[in-house]
Amino acid sequence: MATTALLQNVEPLRKGGSALLSAPVVEQSVPQWYAIYTWARHEKYVARQMEERAVDHFLPLYRSWHAWKDRRKQVELALFPSYVFVHISLQMQLRVLQLEGVVRLVTFNGRPAALPEQEIEALRHGLKQKICVEPHPYLTVGRKVRIRRGPLLGTEGILVRWKDSLRVVITLDVLMRSVAVEVDAADVDAVTSY
């Protein structure tokens, strides 16, 4: 009974144009890009279901060579494992969440996190142009990394940014000195601490 009275009071406010209550409704009706988290290795299956149901989606793929005992083959893998991007209004989220293989919408503070449209479109455009892409560990400035190629192979240091390039600061504790070495992001791996 109390819920019905509350809804009767809220409904006219939505229609009447209360800025406080009508803003979320407008936001929910505008399609935006969201990330869908899927079961492991089910990205293509989820994307196929979205295709069948005419849901606007994007599954970025890259090609990689895989070797088995008896053969070598080039396969297409998800650039972002366990994620598919979907362009929907929040009113359609239930339709997407009901698909087999979908775990959840990626959220921030309990609300679905919209992705910047220009980033998704730039990635789509780049992949259409056949740029060479492959996954890379997420690295942040200040993180401890290990160099994996070149004359400093295996050396550990702290990742820093200098102008437009990346550098690894290598510290020699015995001498109480450090040196900065310019590196390519593809030449370093994050050091995992246990």
Phi and psi in degrees as a GROMACS rama.xvg file:
@    title "Ramachandran Plot"
@    xaxis  label "Phi"
@    yaxis  label "Psi"
@TYPE xy
-65.7259  -36.2142  ALA-2
-64.4107  -40.8445  THR-3
-62.9547  -42.6733  THR-4
-63.8679  -39.9891  ALA-5
-63.6542  -44.6123  LEU-6
-64.5413  -35.9565  LEU-7
-64.9406  -33.3908  GLN-8
-75.7787  -34.2597  ASN-9
-77.3023  -40.6468  VAL-10
-54.0388  -47.7488  GLU-11
-63.4153  -30.838  PRO-12
-66.9035  -38.6068  LEU-13
-62.3844  -47.4278  ARG-14
-71.2764  -33.9834  LYS-15
-75.188  -13.9657  GLY-16
94.6739  30.3589  GLY-17
-64.5144  119.973  SER-18
-59.4241  -35.1488  ALA-19
-65.6939  -41.1438  LEU-20
-91.7502  -26.618  LEU-21
-84.0817  -22.4824  SER-22
-59.6552  -47.3288  ALA-23
-63.3565  -32.8583  PRO-24
-64.4971  -42.9884  VAL-25
-64.0247  -43.0754  VAL-26
-61.5611  -38.2304  GLU-27
-71.7722  -22.8457  GLN-28
-89.7169  -10.6488  SER-29
-90.2656  122.424  VAL-30
-63.3338  134.59  PRO-31
-136.607  166.774  GLN-32
-85.8694  133.562  TRP-33
-132.65  157.566  TYR-34
-100.394  132.897  ALA-35
-105.517  127.763  ILE-36
-89.9825  129.129  TYR-37
-114.96  168.946  THR-38
-59.8059  156.665  TRP-39
-57.6506  132.578  ALA-40
57.8632  32.1672  ARG-41
-116.379  14.7403  HIS-42
-60.1532  -47.3719  GLU-43
-66.6419  -37.2849  LYS-44
-63.9235  -45.4285  TYR-45
-64.5952  -42.8402  VAL-46
-62.386  -38.5788  ALA-47
-63.5096  -41.809  ARG-48
-63.8885  -39.0979  GLN-49
-65.54  -38.8344  MET-50
-60.9232  -45.3192  GLU-51
-62.5519  -31.6811  GLU-52
-97.9549  10.8305  ARG-53
56.4144  40.9938  ALA-54
-96.5745  125.449  VAL-55
-65.125  120.754  ASP-56
-145.325  171.692  HIS-57
-148.921  122.178  PHE-58
-120.262  97.8372  LEU-59
-71.6991  129.083  PRO-60
-119.78  155.839  LEU-61
-136.143  159.361  TYR-62
-100.158  138.759  ARG-63
-144.836  145.787  SER-64
-86.6942  129.725  TRP-65
-119.202  139.028  HIS-66
-113.57  133.19  ALA-67
-113.944  179.613  TRP-68
-59.0333  -39.7911  LYS-69
-105.441  -7.79995  ASP-70
-160.822  167.362  ARG-71
-125.398  136.553  ARG-72
-146.297  145.09  LYS-73
-88.5107  127.563  GLN-74
-122.842  155.517  VAL-75
-98.6116  125.388  GLU-76
-122.54  157.839  LEU-77
-69.2287  130.219  ALA-78
-64.5574  -34.5384  LEU-79
-118.848  91.5166  PHE-80
-54.2739  134.333  PRO-81
72.2904  16.6194  SER-82
-130.431  139.993  TYR-83
-130.733  137.602  VAL-84
-93.1175  139.457  PHE-85
-132.57  138.499  VAL-86
-107.584  95.3948  HIS-87
-140.536  164.351  ILE-88
-86.9953  155.579  SER-89
-63.6738  -20.4839  LEU-90
-65.5559  -22.4566  GLN-91
-95.2302  3.03828  MET-92
-61.9345  -35.2854  GLN-93
-62.0567  -39.3631  LEU-94
-58.8047  -37.7842  ARG-95
-79.2514  -41.2611  VAL-96
-66.4863  -18.9975  LEU-97
-82.3562  -8.15862  GLN-98
-69.5039  141.179  LEU-99
-65.5135  133.236  GLU-100
98.4439  -13.0122  GLY-101
-87.2899  129.77  VAL-102
-92.6479  -53.6844  VAL-103
-169.096  167.919  ARG-104
-82.0843  141.981  LEU-105
-72.1744  129.503  VAL-106
-121.523  162.43  THR-107
-135.154  121.496  PHE-108
55.4449  37.82  ASN-109
81.7471  -2.4266  GLY-110
-113.878  141.637  ARG-111
-53.8702  131.396  PRO-112
-91.4548  110.698  ALA-113
-73.4155  140.841  ALA-114
-97.9241  148.08  LEU-115
-62.8615  124.095  PRO-116
-59.1113  -38.8474  GLU-117
-65.0823  -30.6379  GLN-118
-70.5536  -43.193  GLU-119
-64.5261  -44.6413  ILE-120
-65.4648  -37.7735  GLU-121
-63.7861  -41.81  ALA-122
-65.4499  -43.3458  LEU-123
-59.5138  -47.3176  ARG-124
-62.1147  -45.1553  HIS-125
-60.9216  -42.2376  GLY-126
-68.7247  -32.448  LEU-127
-65.7159  -32.1709  LYS-128
-81.5248  3.83831  GLN-129
63.9768  37.6156  LYS-130
-68.6572  152.716  ILE-131
-83.7952  116.781  CYS-132
-129.362  153.154  VAL-133
-156.87  154.213  GLU-134
-64.3209  151.682  PRO-135
-143.113  141.688  HIS-136
-58.8645  144.902  PRO-137
-71.874  117.772  TYR-138
-115.548  137.881  LEU-139
-120.323  150.838  THR-140
-61.3626  135.48  VAL-141
98.4723  -7.79354  GLY-142
-83.9708  145.874  ARG-143
-77.0656  129.124  LYS-144
-130.527  163.147  VAL-145
-122.776  131.247  ARG-146
-74.5447  131.543  ILE-147
-112  -0.0395956  ARG-148
-143.743  156.339  ARG-149
90.699  -171.673  GLY-150
-66.4818  -19.6596  PRO-151
-101.175  23.0278  LEU-152
-47.1281  127.773  LEU-153
88.9991  -11.8333  GLY-154
-72.3986  138.465  THR-155
-107.082  149.331  GLU-156
-165.731  -171.02  GLY-157
-106.751  131.568  ILE-158
-77.3946  127.429  LEU-159
-132.439  160.834  VAL-160
-107.534  135.731  ARG-161
-133.693  111.531  TRP-162
55.0819  -116.729  LYS-163
-103.53  10.0863  ASP-164
-124.929  173.146  SER-165
-106.099  145.914  LEU-166
-133.642  151.85  ARG-167
-111.024  124.916  VAL-168
-90.9019  118.684  VAL-169
-104.381  126.889  ILE-170
-108.889  131.604  THR-171
-103.844  95.8468  LEU-172
-60.174  -36.0523  ASP-173
-61.186  -39.5477  VAL-174
-92.1142  -7.59328  LEU-175
53.763  48.5518  MET-176
-136.491  156.421  ARG-177
-134.286  151.807  SER-178
-129.326  150.012  VAL-179
-109.523  128.858  ALA-180
-116.983  129.027  VAL-181
-75.6571  132.949  GLU-182
-136.258  162.096  VAL-183
-92.3676  143.628  ASP-184
-57.4378  -29.9143  ALA-185
-73.3263  -11.8588  ALA-186
-97.3538  9.0358  ASP-187
-130.364  149.289  VAL-188
-121.644  146.622  ASP-189
-68.8043  140.208  ALA-190
-90.5126  123.576  VAL-191
-90.812  132.57  THR-192
-104.869  141.841  SER-193
